[in-house]
Amino acid sequence: MAGCGGLYSGDQCVKALYRRAVANERLKEYTNGLADVKKALKTVPDDVDFLKADVKKALKTVPDDVDFLKLKERLEVKIKAEKEQQKKMYSRMFG
């Protein structure tokens, strides 16, 4: 997904990473999607005042951690299935 690496901050960054991860999943770019999910899960503002001031806004605009965890699980399952399929294909080619 070229062009999705723009500059965002705070909740907008997390929201953008979630959307890009979902788009990568739909494009069957599971590894890229998983990388975005992991990056988003690690993105936590260090400024406590930011969190207090924008908690309501963040709850409305940022997907829940549950959404990220579900997406992460789906991507990991798809990556595993893709690797198994490749393993079978290569075993037929060279086996």
N, C-alpha and C positions, 0 to 999 in steps of 0.2 A: 504494500500500500504506500506507494511513493506520494509525497506531498502531505502526509498526515503528521509530520514531525514538527509542526509549528510551535511557537512559544505560547504556552499557557501557564497559568499559575493557580495554585490552590485547588479548589473543587473543579474548576474547568479542565485542568490537566487530567484529573482522575476520570472525569466524564469522557474526555476525548480518548483516553487510553481504553476505556471500556468499549466505546463505540468502535474504535479501530480493531480491538480484539474480536468483537462480534463480526465485523466485516471480514477480517482474516479467516475466521471460522467458516463463513459462508463461501469464501474463495478457496477453501481447503488448504489454507496456509496455517496449519495448526501450530507449528513451532513458533511462528511470529506472533500468533494470537496469545499463546501461552506466555511468551516473553512480556507482552503488554500487560497481561493480567498480573504477573509476578511484580512487574514494575509498579503498577497501580496499587497493589496491596502494600508495597513498601513505602509509598508516598504518603507521608504524614507531616503536616506542617509542624514546625518546632515552636511556633509562636502560640502560646496558650490564649492570648487575647484574641488572636485571629479566630481560634476555635470557638471561643465564647461568643464573639460578636456575630459570627456567620453560621452558627450551628443550625438555625432554622432554615436558612437558605440552602445550606449544604444538604440537609436531609431531604429537601424537595428536589434538588438538582442532581445529586450524586447517587448512582445505583448503590443499593445496600451491599455490604460485604457478602451477604448470602448470594447475591447475584454474581459477584466475582468468583466466589467459591464454586458455585454451580457451573459457571462457564469454564473455570479452570479444570474441574473434574471432566466435563464434556470433552475439552481439548485433549486432556491426557489420555482419555479412552480412545479418541480418534487417532491420536499419534501412535498409540500402542497397536491399534488395529491396522493402521497403515504400514507399520514396521512388520507386522506378522504377514501381511499380504505380500510385501516386498520379499520377505524371507522365503515364502513359498514359491514365488516367481523365480527367484535366483536359484533355489534348490532344483527346480525343474530345468532351468537353463544349464546349470553346471553339474547337476547331481546325477 
